[in-house]
Amino acid sequence: MIITVRSFIFGIPIAGIFSASYGLTPTFFVARKYLPPHLYSTFFCKAVIFLTAQILTISTGAEISRMLPLFFLCYGLVFQALRNFVSFLNTVYQLNFFPSKFALISESYSQLQILINVRFAISRSHDYFLYAVGIWLSVLANYSTLVAYPIIPGDMYPVFPAAAVLILMIIQVLLQAVVQVEVGIEDFLKKLKDSVPPRERLMKRKVAALHPLRLRIGINNFNLVQVGRNTAREYYEIIWNMTVNAVLAFPI
């Protein structure tokens, strides 16, 4: 899965560069042979700028359109399973106290930790693209909304605030799912530890050894966001600070 994601991420930009270079190389030879030097240099600069803009536009649009369904599929399936698991733990917790109840909870919780590790291994590229690029896209959309009004035509200006709102809506939906699972399991473990009878010392030690999942968002060993109750606030603070710094550093 990781190889597939990496090939997807780098495949279209590389293919676009090769195909565009293959198409423009004969044009450069013809232009250099028949155009005057000053016209050739101008043509070359415009062609390079046009080629770069086309590659960035096509590759970025293709990446976003291809990766967004993977984001929702990855988060939707896994976190729906996690929410169901939290509901299952609460159902088991409501049962009368018996020795096998803890064994059932402990085994299920271990399986949940395996699911989280597998999910993190196969989707860390998705997370990094979504949250890191989501931050930069939000900052760019906010910056354009604030400072580009005088230079953008009126019929095109609504695109920037609409993009800023859309990006934040997508991020908010995913953040709510992640935080709901993390906070729900943390509260459940706290409630479980308080419910173990004092006479069950061995069971009390085993319950105390259970720790929250500590969901993290990042790539490889770099944790971009540590999921918790204040994850959304921290994420929006990063966007706000970067937007203000961009407006102050690059006013138009």
URMO-V840952 format. One record per pair of residues at least 12 apart in sequence whose ideal C-beta (glycine too) atoms are under 6 Angstrom apart, sorted by sequence separation. I is the first residue (numbers start at 1). GAP is how many residues later the second one is. D is the distance in whole Angstrom. If there is no record, write none. Layout:
I,GAP,D ; I,GAP,D
This chain:
31,12,5 ; 92,12,6 ; 215,12,4 ; 92,13,6 ; 193,14,5 ; 145,15,5 ; 192,15,6 ; 144,16,4 ; 145,16,5 ; 141,19,6 ; 145,19,6 ; 189,21,6 ; 141,22,4 ; 142,22,5 ; 141,23,4 ; 186,26,4 ; 85,27,6 ; 185,27,6 ; 185,28,6 ; 138,29,5 ; 137,30,5 ; 20,31,5 ; 182,33,5 ; 134,37,5 ; 178,37,6 ; 17,38,6 ; 16,39,5 ; 78,41,5 ; 16,42,5 ; 16,43,6 ; 182,45,5 ; 13,46,4 ; 183,46,6 ; 12,47,5 ; 74,49,5 ; 178,49,5 ; 12,50,5 ; 74,52,5 ; 179,52,5 ; 71,55,6 ; 70,56,6 ; 175,56,6 ; 175,57,5 ; 71,59,5 ; 67,62,6 ; 131,86,5 ; 127,90,5 ; 128,91,4 ; 132,92,6 ; 131,93,5 ; 124,95,5 ; 116,97,5 ; 79,98,4 ; 86,98,4 ; 75,99,5 ; 82,99,4 ; 86,99,6 ; 89,99,5 ; 139,100,6 ; 102,101,6 ; 138,101,5 ; 142,101,4 ; 146,101,6 ; 79,102,6 ; 135,103,6 ; 139,103,5 ; 143,103,5 ; 135,104,6 ; 139,104,5 ; 147,105,5 ; 5,120,5 ; 1,121,4
